[in-house]
Amino acid sequence: MHAVRTLLLHRRAALRRLAAAGAVAVPLLFVARAALVVEGWPARRFALLYIAPFFVAFFVWARLWLDRVDRDPPRALAVDAAAVLLGAVRMVAVPVVPFSGHMLFYAYSALTTRSVPYLLLALALAAKTTWFKLVLWRDPASWALGIGVGAALAAVRIFLQRRHPVPATAP
């Protein structure tokens, strides 16, 4: 984990630029795909309003995460990785994974990120996802499980952060 942290710190500026670009480019790719390839409003709505905004939040969160990677204990960073991986697994294994990856990520990131603008973004996107899950798709189970898994992971991370703080280094 130390080697990964060192690599992240040495490449932080470039990774921050990449995350900022990703927050714009990846959603725009979904918008372009929806406009040019996807047929039918339900499929377009899914790409435009459900998938594309998720990537805005993910890349903004990643940029904020990079800003604090040197101040968080390695175990807390491992929980961050687990949250991202579990959310991503849902995208590729929908029938197998019972929780919403979107709700997991929004709950986790909202509870573990101190940026008020990001918190507002995560809450707005969680509200939009709630509409999709509860009203449009009538899927309260994956919605609730996503929130539960995200909150549980956030509780573990917060516990680790408090129990194993990284000492401040001199400038």
N, C-alpha and C positions, 0 to 999 in steps of 0.2 A: 504494500500500500504506500510505503514511503517513496518508492520509485515513481509510482503513478502521480503522487502529489507533487514531487519535484518536477516531473515532466509538465504537469498542468501549470505550475508556477512559472516555469521557463517559457512556456508558450501562451501564457494567459492573454497577453495583448492580442495576439493573432486569433485566439479562440473567442475572445470577446467580439472581435470584428466579424468572425464567422457566425457567431450566434445572432448578432444584429442583422447580418445579411439573411440568415436563415429565417428570422422572424418576418421578413418581407418576402423573400423569394419562394419559400416552400408554400405558404398560403396562396401566393399568386399562381404557382403551378397548379394547385387544386382548382383555383378559379378558372384558369385557362382550360384545364381538362374538362371541367363542368360545362364551360361554354362551347367548347369545340368537339368534344367526344361523347359526353354523357347525354343520353336521351331520356326524356321524361322528367317532370318536375320533382317527384319524390327522390330520384337519384341525384338530380342537380342540387336540390335542397340539402341533401345529406353531405355532399362534397362542399358546398358553399357555406352552409351554416353550422355544420357539425364538425367536419374534419378540418377545414382551413383555419378556423379560429383557435382550435386546439394547438396548432403548431405555432401560432403567434405566442400563446401563453408559454408553451414549452421552451421556445428559444429565448424569450424574455427572462423566464425563470433560470435558464442555463447561464445567461449572462450575469444575473444577480448571484447565482451560485458560484461562478468563477471569482467574483469579487470577495467571497468569504472563504474560499477553499483553504487558505493558509491559517484561518482562525478557528476552524472546526476540527474536532478530534477525528481521527481516521475511522473510528467505529460509527460516528454520526454520518460521515461521508458514505460509508458502506450501506447505511440505511437509505440514504438518498438514491444510491445506485439500485438498491432492491426495489424502491418505489417506482423508479423509472422503468426498470425491467418488467416488473409485474404489470404496469400499465401498458407497456409495449406488447407483452405476451397476449393480452386481450385483443389487440388489433389483428394478430395473426392466428389466434386460436379461439375465435368467438364461441363456437359451440362447447368448447372444453372448459373455458374459464368462466366461472359464474358471476364475477363482479364486473362492474363498469370500469374500464381503464380510465375513461375521462373523469368520472367522479372520484376515483382513487387519487388521480393526479391533482385535481383541483382541491380536494380536501387536504391532501398531504401538503401541497405547496402553499396553500393559504395559511395553514397552521404552523408552518416552519419558516416562512419568509417574512422579514420585518418591513418590507417596502409597502407603504400604504397604497401607492398607485397599483402595484402588482396585486395586492390583496383585493382591491376594487375590481380589477380585471378578472381575477380568479372567481370572485363571487358572481360577477355578471355572467361569466361563461358557465359557472355551475348552475345558475338560474336557467339559462338557455338549455343546458343539458337536461335539467330537471323537466323542462317542458317536453323535450323530445322523449325522454324516458317514461314519464308518467302520463302525459296527455296523448302524445302521438303514437307511441309504441306500447303503452300499457305494460311497462316492465319495471314494477317497483322493486323486484327482488335484486336485479343487478345494480340498480340505482342505490339501494340501501346498503348492499354488500360493498359496493365501491366506496361509499362514504365511510363505512365501518373499517374496511381494510386501510384506507388512507389515514383515518384518525388514529388507528392502532399503531401504524408505522410512525406517524408524527409523534405519538406519545413516547415510543421507544427512542426516537431521535432526540427529543427534548430531554428525556431522562439521561441519555448518554452525553449530551451537550453539557448538562449541568454537573454530571458526575465526573466527567473527564475533560475539563476545560483545557484548552491549549494556552500555555503561558504567552503573554504578550512579549513580542521581541522589540528590541530597541531599533529606532529608525536608522 
